[in-house]
Amino acid sequence: KSKENTSDVIAKFKSKRGRKQTVKQQRKTSREEGTQTNDGAVPQIVATDDGSWKITPYSNASVENLSVSQAISKHGSRDANHEPTQQKHVIVLCSWMPMGEDWTEEIRNGGVAEYILIGEKDDGNCGDNWKTWGNPDFLFSSQDTKGEEMKHTIPHKMDGYERNDLNHISKLQFSRFDSSKSRNSHTVSFKKVQL
């Protein structure tokens, strides 16, 4: 073993700590600006909530007080003229959409590349069973806004999105309603099909 004097060890420690700090600062700046670092793309993550459930975010969490419409308008992939823009690749993550409400049509109209829904699917208490999930058993219980001739086309398919149940992720999650005999929480991706 070689012996180093204390000042050499402290100098090396300061040098390493300085490099680590510089990398941390670079990553923090990149996250805030949604830019790239030399280790790959860093997405900009934006949390939004309309505040209707009166849930107070953690003190260090940054949550924009926006409705779904406002969030899609501000952060979606369409410009001021509602034309698609290639500058943004937007992925929406929606957790436990309220029962009977459908936000997915607005999300799709915002031009997002993908939206991921977490919660009960198909016939549960998240979203609208037809408009959100495309469950044909609920076709006539849901009010269709796109015309009689399109009534039997699943809404996300009509808008060019493909559904993918993420079962490998669903197995790892749980909700307050889950038990050893019943699993309610699922994760489902709806990705825009490239033509």
Helices and strands as residue ranges (DSSP letters): H 6-33, E 36-37, E 40-41, E 47-49, E 63-65, H 68-75, E 91-95, H 104-109, E 114-119, G 136-141, G 148-150, H 155-158, E 161-165, H 167-170, E 186-192
